[in-house]
Amino acid sequence: MTDNPEGQARLDPGGLHRRRFLSAAAAGAAGVAAAMVSGCDPSASRAHRPGTAQRTAAAEGDWSITSVGPADAVQGYADRISVRPGEEFGLYVSTPAPGFRVSAYRVGWYGGAQAQLVWRSGRTAGRVQSGSRVSRDTRTVRADWERSLTVRAEGWPEGAYLLRLDADSGHQRYVPLIVRSATAVGRTLLMHAPATWQAYNRWGGYSLYLGEDGSYASRSLAVSFDRPYDGTGAEKFLVYERAAVVLAERLGIPLAYTTGVDVHLDPRVLRGATTVVTLGHDEYWTPEQRRYVTAARDAGTNVAFLGANTCFRRIRLEPGPREGIRTVVCYKTDYRLDPYLERHPVMATTDFRVGPGADPESSLTGVVYEGFPTDAPYRVENAGHWVFQGTGVRKGDRFAHLVGVEYDRVTPSFPTPAPVEIVAHSPLVCKGRPSHSDSAYYTVPSGAGVFATGTMRWVEGLMAGTAEGGRDHSMDTRTREFVTKVTQNLLNGFAAGPAGTSRPAPRDNVSRIYGR
């Protein structure tokens, strides 16, 4: 998201500032929609194979939250962003209720349900933990609570988890956790975005966007994972990631799981992956994460960007008071105030396209982030492209509200791989200024294919028109069916191996569209 206190659009394509409709497909989309409104099928922990579930006889209830309650009703966070199966992590919980329980639900596809109960704690005594602490120099909020319980992920399959805190009062919150894979050889790797989740988190009054007084000037310059997430506790995952996980598992392709932070720490998980998938909103990357994903592409791993505004911010990761990476540093427009810059002059924690060390994201994504906010129809440009196979679309077909709230486009003045093919070219207006959003496809000599949707609403489109659609932005069932089929084509196609050797090469049409 753009930082823009004055509310001006940032639309500077040449500058350095940013910001089957077929019955089978319809049935598939409806199945995913059904998953979005179903409860959790009862089952015990098991060795995971995507698209399957072993069930127990006892019903375990729904995975969803039915009562958030007051802000302090129950809150919690984990001291690990991710764990490997069998590893321990701590949970830190505050609640005025006499006690609480924790249920770990693995998000996926379970014969119609979208989550499965893997583990449940016994009742733990509740307590109100001390308030947050705010550092003076970076306005970083940390809860620094005492550990409430220790959990071992023994027998937990790799995957994306929602730990639901259930207080005796009946109020609930989530704590998100990834049980990460050691290897992704021959698999599609879903790369979750906790750094971006944390950047927008306003628990304690501060985020990387706003301070306690609501102003940009008083925002945090660094944010900590040692605090709960605001709202339900997992909003960014629920809106921008969950539906893609459910669909990927329903397809039955081999999957692996990681986070951007974990790729930064150890890129070995990328080796031999057929595909890396970034999800609906994955804005904050370290240079190391970007370098490792680029190297994976250049070794033959396909990359799918199912959102927009990806790899826009350059960040630094630091430890917190406890062990491990716990802090996301991004000074943004105040990067000159960062004392780290003195000895690391090209490591400015600001937009990747901004100097010193300017390196626009387009060299990887093929598109650049351009503006916020917008709401526009998605317009098909090349209906014959393989990602649109089986949708029945024709050139010029539109899908209302699918472009937004942030968007990307191919911008020839930025470093962009060639040839690149614009497969959807969607006119829009952002704060009075006309522009376009583009879905783009390119390949590299290794054979890897890269596809970017160019809109942040793509994953939300997978839920459009359903009870679980949330912020569906008035997108309809037709749009959900289209987005579902295209995403199926993309994930299945990329899972087959380097797309440049198995799918038609891109036909560069940038000159025709933009005059490159």
N, C-alpha and C positions, 0 to 999 in steps of 0.2 A: 504494500500500500504506500501511496505517496505521502510524504510529510509536507504539508502545505498549509501553514497556519492562515494564510490570506485567502485560501479557497480558490486559488487560481489553477486552471488545468495546466498540466505539464505535457505538452505535445510538441516535442522538439526533435523530429526524426533525425536531424543532422547534428544535433548538439550533444552535450555530455550531461544533460540533466534529465531526470526522469519525471522522474518517475518515469427383415426380409419383411420392410413393411410386409414381406411374405408372412404367411401364417405362422411358420416355424419361428421366425424372429419375434413376431408379436407374442407368441406363447412364451418364448424365452424371456422377453422383457417383463411380461406379466408375472412370470415366476420370480424374477428378481424383486418386482414390486411386492409380491406376496411375502417375500422374505423380509421386506422392510417393515411390514406390519405384524409379523408373527412373533410369538414369544420364543423362549429358548426351549428346545427339545431337551428332555432330561438325558444325561449321559455321564459316564465316568471318564476320567482322563485315559488317554490311549495314545498309541503311536499314530501320529497323524499322517493321513494320505488325503490330499485335497479332494473335496467333494464327497467324502464319506463320513459316517459317524457310527459309533457303537453306543447303543443307548442302554440306560438302566431302566428298571420298571418304575422307580419312584419319580414322581413329578417333582421338579425343582423350581418351577415358577418362571416368570418372565425376567429377562435381563434388563429391561428398561427402568428408568426412574419414574416413579409416580408422584413423588412429593419432594420438591427441593426444599421448601420451607424457608425460614429466615437465613440470611447470609451466614450466620455463625451456627446454624443448626447441626451441621456435621461437615468437617473439612479435613482434607488429608493430602499428603504427598509421599512419594517414594524417594529413597535416597539413591536410586539407580534409574537411569533413563531406560536401560534395557538390561536384560540378564540372559545368560545361556540356560538351557534346560538343566535343572538341578541346582543352580546357584541360589544363594540367599540374597534377600534385600530387606530393608527395613521400611516399615510404614509408620508415619507420624500423623496422628489423628487428634483433632480437638473437637469436642462436643459437650454441651451441657447435659446431654442425656446420660442416664446412669450407666449405659453400656451400648455396645455396637458389635456388629458382625461384618465380616468381609467376604464377598463372593467374587471369585475370579471367573469371568466369562471370556471365552475365546471367540472373537469375531470371525465368521466364515460362512460356509454353506452347509447346512445340516438338514437336507431333505425338505427345505421350505422354511426352516428357521435360520436366522442370521447370527446366532450366537449359541455357544454351548457352555454349560457350567462345568468347569474343570476342578474347582476346589472351593471349599467353604471353611472359614475359620469357626472356632468356638466363640462364645460371647466373651468380649473383652471389656473390662471396666472403662467407662468414659471419664474424661476430665477436660476441663477448659484449659488449654495451653496458653502460655503468655503471648502477648501481642507481637507484632512484627518489629523488626529493627531496620532502620534506613541509614545507609552509610552517607556521610556528608559529601565525599568527593564525587561519587558516581550516582548517588541517589538510588542505590541498589537495595531492594527490599528482601530481607531474609526472615523466615519464620523462626528458624533455629529451635524447633521444638524438641522435646524428648521423645525417643523412640517408643511407640505404643506396642508394637509386636514385630517379631522377625518371621519372615515367610521364606520357605524354601520351595522353589519352583520344581519340585521333584515330580517327574512324570508329566510335566506340562509340555504339550507340543509347541514347536516353534509357531509364532504367529503374533497377531495384534490382540491385546487384551484390554478389557475394561474391568478394573477392580471396583466393585460397587460397595460403598460403605453404607450400611443400614443401621441407623441409630434406633434405640428403643423408642424414641419419639415418633418413628415412622418416616422421618426425613432421610434423604439419600443424597449421595454425591458419587462421582466417578473419580478414579485415579487411573490414568492411562499408563500402560506398560507394554513394551515390545519384548517378546521372548525371541531373541535373534538367532539367526542361523550361523553356523561356523563356516559353511561353504554354500555357494550357489551354483556349483558346476552343473551345467545342463538344465538350469532352472531359471525362471523369471524371478528377479529380485525386486521386491517391493521395498522402497526406501522411504521410510516415514520421516516426518519433518518436525521433531520436537523443538529445534531452535526457533522455528517460526511460531510454533504454539506459544513458546515462552515470550517471544518478542511482543506479542499482542496481549499477554496476560496482565490484567490490571489489579490483581489481588494485592492488597496492601496500599492501593492508590496510585501505583506507578507502573508504566510499561515503557517500551522504547518509543512510544508515540506521545504519551500524555503523562503529566505529573498529577499530583494530588489536587492542584488547583484547576486541572483541566486544560492546562496550556502545554504547548510544545516545548517552550523554553524550559519548563521545569521537569521534563521527562527524565527517565533513567538513561544513563549512558551505558549501563551494564545491568543485566537482569539475571536473577538466580533461579535455579531449579529447586532450591530449598524453600519452597512455598507452594501452597495449593494453586491450582488453576481456578480462575473465577467462573461464575455461572454454574453449570452442571459439573464442571471439572474436566470436561473433555470436548468442548465445543468445536475446536478446530479439527480434531480427529473425526467427530461425528459428521460434520458438514462436508469436509473436503477429502476424506480418506475412506471412511467406512464402506460406502457403497461400491467403491472400486475393489476393495478387498473381497467383499461378498461376491461380486461378479467374477473376479479372477479365480476364486475357489470353486465357484459353480462350473466354470469351464473345464476344470479337471486338469489344467496344465500344472506341471511341477513348479512349486513356488518356494521361495526363500524369503526371509524377512530381515531387515536391518533398519538402521536410522542413519541420517546424514552425519550425526555426531560419531557414530561407530565407524562409518567409512573414513572419516577424518582420522580416527585413531588407528585403524587397521584396515587398509584397502584390500587385504587378501580375500575378503568375502566376494569381491567383484570378479575374481579370476574364474574364467570359464562360464560365467553367467550368459545365458542366451540374451537376456534383456535386463536393463535397469529401468524401473518405472518410478518416476516422481509423480506425486499426486496433485490434488487440486490447488494447493497453496504451499509452495516450498521456496520461500523468498530468501532466506538467510543461509548462506553457504560460507565455509572457509575456503581460502585458496587451495588448501590441500584437498578438500573434498572435490572441488571442481577439477583439479589436476588429475586426481585418481579416476573420476568418472570419464574424463576425456581420454585418458590412457586406455580405459576399458573399451571405449568406443573404437579407438584406433587399433585395438586387438581383436575386434570382431563382435563386440557386444552391442546389440541394438539399444537405443535409448528412447523411451516414450515419456513425453511431458504432457500429463493430463490436466494441465491448468494453464495459468499465466502468471507473469511476475516472478518467474522462477530464476533462481541464481542471480538475483538483483543486488542484494546487499552482501558486501564483504565483511565477514565477522572474524573475531578472535575468540577462542574458547579457553577458559581458564579454570583452574581448580577452585573449590570453595573451601570453607573451614574444615570440611570433612574430605575424605578420600575421593578422588575422581573428578572428572570434568563437571563443574556445577554452575558455570557462569558464561553467559553470552555477552560479549562486548561489541557494541556498535555505536560509536559516537556520531555517526551520520554527518550532518552539516557542521558539527563542532569537532571534526576529527583532528584539527590542529591542536586542540586542548589535550589530546591523549598523550601522556608522557611516554608511552611505548614507541611513539612515532620518532622520537629523537634518535634512537638506535636502529630503527627499522623503517627507514624513510619511504619505502614503497608499500608498506603494510598499513595504509590508512583504512580504518574501519568505517567505510562509507559506501556509496554505490560503486559496483565494479567498474562502471564506465567513467568514473571520476578520477582524476589524478590526485596525488601522484600514483603511478603504477596503473593507469587506466587500462582496463581489459574488459570491454563490453561483453555481455553474456551471449551475444549472438553467434560468436565463433563456436559455441557448443549447442545452443538451443536452435539456431537458425532464425530466430525472431528476437525482437527487442520489446521490452515493456515500454508502453507509451503513455497511457493515461488512466485516469480514475476521477469520477465514476462514469460509467455508461450503461445503457440498456438498449440492446439492438437485436434484430434478427440475425441468425447465422445463415449465410448465403453460400450455396454450393457453387463452386467454380468448375471443377473437373469431375463430372458425375461418373466418368469411367475409371476413376482411380480405384485401386484395389481395396482401399479402406472403405469405400462406399458400396462394394459388391453386395448384392442381395437386398439393398435398401430400397431400390426402385426409384431413386431420386434422379432428377434431370437438372441440367445446368440452370441456375437461377432459383431453384427451390429454396424456400426460406423456412426457418424454424424460430418462431418468435421468442424473444427474451433470452436466447441461449448465449448471446454475447454479453458479458458483463462480469462482475462489476468493474473488474480491471481487465485489460486486454493487451495482447501483443500483436505485432505486425512485422512483416519483412521490411527492412529499411536498408536500401542499397548503400547508403552512405556509411553504414556500420560494417565491420568485418563479418561477412556472411558466407558460409560455404557455398560452393557452386559445383554442379548445378543444384538449384533448389526449386522445388515445384510448389506453387501455391495452389492448394486443392480446394480451399474455401476462402472467399474474399468478401468480407462483410462490411458494407458501409455503415458508418455510425456517426454520431455527434457526441463529443465530450465537452461539456461546458461551453457550448456554442461553436465549437470548432469542428469541422468535418474531418474524418479520417477513415481508416479501415482496420478491421481485425483479420488476421490471416491464420489459417491452418496450413502448415508447411511440412514438406518431406524432403529429405536429402539423404544421400549415401556417401560413404567415404571409401578409400581404397581397400580397407580391411574387409569390406563387404557389409559392414554394419549400416543399418538404417536408423534414421532419427526422425521422429514425428512429434510435432508440437501442435496442440489444439488451438492455441491462441486466445483462449477464453478461460477465465477462472471458474465459470459455472459448469464446466464439463461434467465433473463428478456429481454435482448437484442435479444435473440433467438426468442422471441414472435413477433419481428418486422422484422426478417430476410427476405430479398428479397423484401421488400416493399419500397415505396418512402419515408416513414417516418422511415425507418430502421436506418438511421444515421450511426453510426459506426457499421455496421453489420458484419464486419470482414470476408466478403465473405461467410457467412452462406447462405444456399439456402432455397427454398420453402419447400423441404422435411424436413429440420431441423425445420423450423417454425411450420409445421404441427405436428411434433413429440413433440416439447416442449409444444405446445398449448394443445395437448391431455393429456400429462402427468400432466401438471399443472391443467387442468380440473379435472382429476381423483383425484389428491391430494386435491384440494380445496373442491370438492364435497364430497369426502370420509371423510375428516376431519370435514366438516360441519355437518355430521351425528352424531357426538358425539365422545367420546373417542375411538380412532382407535384401541386400544388394545382389545376392546370388540366387535368391529364391523368389523375388518379387520384381515387377517391372521397375527399371531405373527411373529416376525422376526426369521429367521433361521440363527443363528450365523455362519458365514463363514470366520471370521477373521483368525482363525487358519489355515484354508486351504490356504488362500491367503497370509497371512503375517506371519504365524507361531506363533500366540499368544498362 
